[in-house]
Amino acid sequence: MDKKEILDKIEYVICCVGAFASKYSLTNAQAYAYLRRFSGIDFLIDCYSAEHTLSIDDAVDDIQSICLRNGGRIL
């Protein structure tokens, strides 16, 4: 993986965390902690090649679903 690809993934994850935080009225730190705990961040990184082709709103919906499956409670 080259440096540009790593930076693109980081930027994408940051964007998704911010969108998730906004949608659910959380701080960025709270959103990151929640997504980290319930595998949302791992999903974004592992599925980056497909997820980054979708809208940010779709990605937020996807990570919300993943977190629910892994014990998260944010609806």
C-alpha positions, 0 to 999 in steps of 0.5 A: 500500500502506498502513502497516497492510498493510506492518506486517502483511507485516513481522510475517508475514515475521518470524514465518515466519523464526522458525518456519523457524529453529526447525524447522531449528535455526538462529538467526534471523539464520542463517535470515534470511540463508539465506532472503534468499540463496535467495529465500524472503523474496522469495517470502513478500513477493510471495505474501503474499496467498495465503501468509498464509491458510495455516498457518505450518507450510505457509508454512515448507514452501513457503519451504523448497521455494522455497529448494531450487529456488534452490540451497539445501541445507537439508532 
